[in-house]
Amino acid sequence: MEQLGKKSGPAARLDTILRHLSPRLGTAPALTSVPTSAHVTAAPQPGRFRYTLDNNVLTPEQRQFYEDNGYLLIKKLVSDEDIERFRKEFIRICKKEVSLPGAMIMKNTALKSEYGQSENVVNKVQDFQEDEELFRYCTLPEILKYVECFTGPNIMAMHTMLINKLPDSDQQTFLHPMHQDLHYFPFRPADRIVCSWTAMERADETNGCLVVQPGTHKESLKPHAYPQWEGKTNKLFHGIIDYDEKGPKVHLVMEKGDTVFFHPLLIHGSGINRTSGFRKSISCHFASSEGYYIDVKDTIQEDLEKELQEMVQKKYSLPAMKLRDIWNFRARLVRGERINL
């Protein structure tokens, strides 16, 4: 069983480099194990529910909804106070008042000359596991209470994002094509992975809310690639190849603090921001630490691994790393014991 925060191999080398770049990371207090609910079992309820676990948090109706649709929306789960703290930290990151080694900060560089370092330019902070304030989101008891329903008691925070959807223009679109998150992940099983996605302000069709295709979590992983459309797309914004646009979709209209939990095979995306303002959200993909990594060589995920390897080599001048090593670096235990992942 792996100790909390311990890494080996290429992931350890990357971790060492980043701690050298930011000495404060070496002195930051380590996360500690959090007691888990005594009622959580490690297996779905026999015969009825495949995608949720029996821990007396979700009602039978909620479990059935997730079983049928692959997502579940919980209203006002995260407080206004917490969201305001996350927003303020994001602004500090935009102004470069905070250094985030290991994070990918995506910008619309065409706007930099007009707005400088501000939220008008930054559209995503990805992999914020080294930011104590933003990473609090992944440890909120109200979030983990629901996450346990999908992952079980041993929980890893695998992938973190704060998205600031900027207004779209003729040259740049922040529309994310319809995709399955499992496309990016070299770990399994899929049924013990869940995304927690919280609206930091109202999200609706006018500013590019989430769009889901209910029931598609029961389908297999599909091939993905960059979309063939006019206008510049964002790095790693892959979409399903030959996606059928005629399929039924649901626009998830959410208020500040509302949180949706969804399966990594659920087909989803986000629309165009037609407003002059922003649409912020904060999210984390969680997985059971009892899961396992897979080798993506000779699979439909192999091209993704190559793209990420090139990005890591360019940023850190490291030798080629396997996709699993990149994810092992990102992963953090937030509850229970670290077993495999």
C-alpha positions as CSV (number, residue, x, y, z in Angstrom):
1,M,0.0,0.0,0.0
2,E,1.5,3.4,-1.0
3,Q,2.1,6.1,1.6
4,L,0.3,9.4,1.3
5,G,1.9,11.6,-1.3
6,K,4.8,9.2,-2.1
7,K,5.8,8.9,-5.8
8,S,8.4,7.0,-7.7
9,G,10.1,6.9,-11.1
10,P,9.4,9.7,-13.6
11,A,6.6,11.2,-11.6
12,A,9.0,11.6,-8.7
13,R,11.6,13.4,-10.9
14,L,8.9,15.8,-12.2
15,D,7.8,16.5,-8.6
16,T,11.4,17.2,-7.6
17,I,11.8,19.7,-10.4
18,L,8.6,21.5,-9.5
19,R,9.5,21.7,-5.8
20,H,12.9,23.2,-6.8
21,L,11.1,25.8,-8.9
22,S,8.8,26.6,-5.9
23,P,10.5,26.0,-2.5
24,R,7.2,26.7,-0.7
25,L,5.9,23.4,-1.9
26,G,8.5,21.6,0.1
27,T,7.3,23.1,3.3
28,A,3.6,22.9,2.7
29,P,1.8,20.6,5.1
30,A,1.0,17.2,3.7
31,L,-2.6,16.1,3.2
32,T,-3.7,13.6,5.9
33,S,-6.1,10.8,5.6
34,V,-9.7,11.7,6.3
35,P,-12.0,9.2,8.1
36,T,-14.5,7.6,5.8
37,S,-18.2,6.8,6.3
38,A,-18.6,3.5,8.1
39,H,-21.6,2.7,5.9
40,V,-19.7,2.8,2.6
41,T,-19.3,-0.6,0.9
42,A,-16.9,-1.4,-1.9
43,A,-19.4,-2.9,-4.2
44,P,-22.6,-1.7,-5.9
45,Q,-25.9,-2.9,-4.5
46,P,-26.4,-6.4,-6.0
47,G,-28.9,-6.6,-8.9
48,R,-30.0,-3.1,-9.1
49,F,-27.4,-0.3,-9.2
50,R,-24.1,-0.6,-11.1
51,Y,-22.9,3.0,-11.0
52,T,-23.4,4.0,-7.3
53,L,-22.6,2.5,-4.0
54,D,-24.8,1.9,-1.0
55,N,-23.9,4.4,1.6
56,N,-27.3,5.9,2.6
57,V,-26.5,9.4,1.1
58,L,-28.3,9.2,-2.2
59,T,-32.0,8.4,-2.3
60,P,-33.1,5.4,-4.4
61,E,-34.6,7.9,-6.8
62,Q,-31.2,9.8,-7.2
63,R,-29.4,6.5,-7.7
64,Q,-31.8,5.4,-10.4
65,F,-31.5,8.8,-12.1
66,Y,-27.7,8.4,-12.2
67,E,-28.1,4.8,-13.3
68,D,-30.3,5.9,-16.3
69,N,-28.7,9.2,-17.2
70,G,-25.0,9.2,-16.0
71,Y,-25.2,12.5,-14.1
72,L,-26.8,13.9,-11.0
73,L,-27.3,17.6,-10.2
74,I,-27.2,18.7,-6.5
75,K,-28.4,22.3,-5.9
76,K,-26.5,24.8,-3.8
77,L,-23.9,22.3,-2.6
78,V,-21.0,24.7,-2.4
79,S,-21.3,27.9,-0.3
80,D,-21.1,31.4,-1.7
81,E,-18.2,32.0,0.7
82,D,-16.1,29.2,-0.7
83,I,-16.8,30.2,-4.3
84,E,-15.7,33.8,-3.5
85,R,-12.5,32.5,-2.1
86,F,-11.9,30.4,-5.2
87,R,-12.6,33.4,-7.4
88,K,-10.2,35.6,-5.6
89,E,-7.4,33.0,-5.9
90,F,-8.1,32.7,-9.6
91,I,-7.7,36.5,-9.9
92,R,-4.4,36.3,-8.1
93,I,-3.2,33.6,-10.5
94,C,-4.3,35.7,-13.5
95,K,-2.2,38.6,-12.1
96,K,0.8,36.3,-11.5
97,E,0.7,37.0,-7.8
98,V,0.7,33.2,-7.3
99,S,3.2,30.8,-8.8
100,L,1.8,27.4,-9.8
101,P,4.5,24.9,-10.9
102,G,2.9,22.0,-12.7
103,A,-0.2,23.9,-13.6
104,M,-1.3,24.5,-17.2
105,I,-2.6,28.1,-17.5
106,M,-4.4,28.6,-20.8
107,K,-4.8,32.1,-22.3
108,N,-6.1,33.9,-25.2
109,T,-2.8,35.5,-26.1
110,A,-4.5,37.8,-28.7
111,L,-6.1,39.7,-25.8
112,K,-2.9,40.1,-23.7
113,S,-1.9,43.4,-25.3
114,E,-5.3,44.9,-24.6
115,Y,-6.0,43.6,-21.1
116,G,-2.6,42.6,-19.7
117,Q,-2.5,40.0,-16.9
118,S,-6.2,39.6,-16.0
119,E,-9.2,37.4,-16.0
120,N,-10.0,38.8,-19.5
121,V,-7.1,36.7,-20.9
122,V,-7.0,33.4,-18.8
123,N,-9.6,30.9,-19.8
124,K,-8.4,27.8,-17.8
125,V,-6.2,26.8,-14.9
126,Q,-5.6,23.1,-15.1
127,D,-3.8,20.9,-12.5
128,F,-4.0,23.2,-9.6
129,Q,-3.2,20.5,-7.1
130,E,-0.2,22.6,-5.7
131,D,-2.5,25.6,-4.9
132,E,-3.6,25.2,-1.4
133,E,-6.6,27.5,-1.7
134,L,-8.1,26.1,-5.0
135,F,-7.3,22.5,-3.9
136,R,-9.6,23.0,-0.9
137,Y,-12.4,22.4,-3.4
138,C,-11.3,18.8,-3.7
139,T,-11.4,18.3,0.1
140,L,-14.7,20.0,0.9
141,P,-16.7,17.5,3.1
142,E,-19.9,18.4,1.2
143,I,-18.3,17.4,-2.1
144,L,-16.6,14.2,-0.8
145,K,-19.8,13.1,0.8
146,Y,-21.3,12.6,-2.6
147,V,-18.1,11.5,-4.3
148,E,-18.0,8.4,-2.0
149,C,-21.3,7.3,-3.5
150,F,-19.5,6.7,-6.8
151,T,-15.9,5.9,-5.9
152,G,-16.1,4.2,-2.5
153,P,-14.1,5.3,0.6
154,N,-10.6,5.5,-0.8
155,I,-10.6,8.6,-2.9
156,M,-8.0,10.2,-5.2
157,A,-8.3,13.6,-6.7
158,M,-6.9,13.0,-10.2
159,H,-7.6,16.0,-12.3
160,T,-8.4,19.6,-11.4
161,M,-9.6,22.6,-13.4
162,L,-11.0,26.1,-13.0
163,I,-12.5,27.2,-16.2
164,N,-13.2,30.9,-17.0
165,K,-15.1,30.7,-20.3
166,L,-14.3,33.9,-22.1
167,P,-16.7,35.6,-24.6
168,D,-16.3,33.9,-28.0
169,S,-15.2,35.8,-31.1
170,D,-14.8,35.2,-34.8
171,Q,-11.1,34.2,-34.2
172,Q,-11.4,32.2,-31.0
173,T,-14.0,29.8,-29.7
174,F,-14.2,28.5,-26.2
175,L,-16.8,25.9,-27.2
176,H,-15.7,22.5,-26.0
177,P,-16.8,19.8,-28.6
178,M,-18.8,16.9,-27.3
179,H,-16.4,14.4,-25.7
180,Q,-16.0,11.7,-23.1
181,D,-13.6,12.5,-20.3
182,L,-12.3,8.9,-20.1
183,H,-10.5,9.7,-23.4
184,Y,-7.9,11.6,-21.3
185,F,-7.5,9.0,-18.5
186,P,-5.2,6.0,-18.4
187,F,-6.8,4.6,-15.3
188,R,-9.8,2.3,-14.7
189,P,-12.4,1.1,-13.9
190,A,-14.5,3.8,-15.4
191,D,-17.5,3.1,-13.1
192,R,-15.4,4.2,-10.0
193,I,-14.5,7.6,-11.6
194,V,-16.7,10.6,-11.2
195,C,-16.4,14.3,-12.0
196,S,-17.6,17.0,-9.6
197,W,-18.3,20.2,-11.5
198,T,-19.5,23.3,-9.6
199,A,-20.9,26.5,-11.2
200,M,-19.2,29.6,-9.8
201,E,-21.9,31.8,-11.3
202,R,-25.1,31.1,-13.2
203,A,-24.5,29.0,-16.2
204,D,-27.1,28.8,-19.0
205,E,-27.4,28.6,-22.8
206,T,-26.3,32.2,-23.2
207,N,-22.9,31.9,-21.6
208,G,-22.0,28.3,-22.5
209,C,-23.4,25.9,-19.9
210,L,-22.6,22.2,-19.8
211,V,-24.5,20.1,-22.4
212,V,-24.9,16.4,-21.7
213,Q,-26.3,13.5,-23.7
214,P,-28.2,11.4,-21.1
215,G,-27.5,7.7,-21.0
216,T,-24.4,7.7,-23.1
217,H,-22.3,6.6,-20.0
218,K,-23.5,3.1,-20.9
219,E,-21.6,3.3,-24.3
220,S,-17.9,2.4,-25.0
221,L,-15.1,4.9,-25.3
222,K,-15.1,6.5,-28.8
223,P,-12.2,7.8,-30.9
224,H,-11.4,11.5,-30.3
225,A,-9.5,14.2,-32.3
226,Y,-9.4,18.0,-32.7
227,P,-12.6,19.2,-34.3
228,Q,-12.7,20.3,-37.9
229,W,-14.3,23.7,-37.6
230,E,-13.4,27.4,-38.4
231,G,-11.8,29.4,-35.7
232,K,-9.0,28.6,-33.3
233,T,-9.6,25.8,-30.9
234,N,-8.0,25.3,-27.5
235,K,-5.1,22.9,-26.8
236,L,-6.5,19.4,-25.8
237,F,-10.1,20.4,-26.6
238,H,-10.7,17.1,-28.4
239,G,-14.1,15.9,-29.6
240,I,-15.6,12.6,-30.7
241,I,-14.9,11.8,-34.3
242,D,-18.0,11.8,-36.6
243,Y,-20.2,12.8,-33.6
244,D,-23.9,12.6,-34.4
245,E,-25.2,16.1,-33.7
246,K,-28.8,14.8,-33.9
247,G,-28.7,12.9,-30.6
248,P,-30.9,14.2,-27.7
249,K,-29.1,16.7,-25.4
250,V,-29.8,18.5,-22.2
251,H,-28.5,21.9,-21.3
252,L,-27.6,22.0,-17.6
253,V,-28.8,25.4,-16.3
254,M,-27.1,25.9,-13.0
255,E,-26.9,28.6,-10.3
256,K,-23.9,29.5,-8.3
257,G,-23.0,26.6,-6.0
258,D,-24.9,24.0,-7.9
259,T,-22.8,20.9,-8.5
260,V,-23.2,18.1,-11.1
261,F,-21.6,14.7,-10.7
262,F,-21.1,12.7,-13.9
263,H,-19.6,9.5,-15.3
264,P,-16.4,9.7,-17.4
265,L,-18.1,8.0,-20.4
266,L,-21.0,10.5,-20.4
267,I,-20.9,12.4,-23.7
268,H,-20.9,16.1,-22.9
269,G,-19.5,19.5,-23.9
270,S,-20.1,23.2,-23.4
271,G,-21.7,25.8,-25.7
272,I,-20.6,29.2,-26.9
273,N,-20.4,32.2,-24.5
274,R,-22.5,34.8,-26.3
275,T,-22.4,37.3,-23.5
276,S,-19.8,39.9,-22.7
277,G,-19.0,38.4,-19.3
278,F,-17.4,35.2,-18.0
279,R,-18.7,31.8,-17.0
280,K,-16.6,30.3,-14.3
281,S,-16.6,26.7,-12.9
282,I,-14.4,24.6,-10.7
283,S,-14.1,20.9,-11.0
284,C,-12.2,17.7,-10.0
285,H,-12.2,14.2,-11.3
286,F,-12.1,11.7,-8.5
287,A,-11.3,8.0,-8.7
288,S,-11.1,5.1,-6.3
289,S,-7.5,4.5,-5.2
290,E,-8.3,0.8,-5.6
291,G,-8.3,1.4,-9.4
292,Y,-5.4,0.7,-11.8
293,Y,-3.4,2.2,-14.6
294,I,-3.5,0.8,-18.1
295,D,-1.0,0.9,-21.0
296,V,-2.6,3.0,-23.8
297,K,-0.1,1.8,-26.5
298,D,-1.9,0.5,-29.5
299,T,-5.2,1.9,-28.3
300,I,-7.4,4.8,-29.4
301,Q,-5.7,6.9,-26.5
302,E,-2.2,6.4,-27.9
303,D,-2.2,9.7,-29.9
304,L,-3.2,11.6,-26.7
305,E,-0.2,10.1,-24.8
306,K,2.1,11.4,-27.6
307,E,0.7,14.9,-27.5
308,L,1.0,15.1,-23.7
309,Q,4.6,13.7,-23.8
310,E,5.5,16.5,-26.3
311,M,4.0,19.1,-24.0
312,V,5.8,17.8,-20.9
313,Q,9.1,17.6,-22.8
314,K,8.8,21.1,-24.1
315,K,7.9,22.6,-20.7
316,Y,10.3,20.6,-18.4
317,S,13.0,19.2,-20.8
318,L,12.3,15.8,-19.4
319,P,12.7,12.4,-21.3
320,A,9.5,10.9,-22.6
321,M,7.0,9.9,-19.8
322,K,4.2,7.5,-20.0
323,L,0.7,8.8,-19.7
324,R,0.4,7.0,-16.3
325,D,3.5,8.8,-15.0
326,I,2.0,12.2,-15.8
327,W,-1.2,11.2,-14.0
328,N,0.6,9.7,-11.0
329,F,2.3,13.1,-10.6
330,R,-1.1,14.9,-10.6
331,A,-2.9,12.5,-8.3
332,R,-3.5,13.3,-4.6
333,L,-5.2,11.3,-1.9
334,V,-8.1,13.2,-0.3
335,R,-9.8,10.4,1.7
336,G,-9.0,6.9,3.0
337,E,-5.9,5.0,1.9
338,R,-3.8,5.2,-1.3
339,I,-3.8,1.7,-2.6
340,N,-3.0,1.5,-6.3
341,L,-3.4,4.9,-8.1
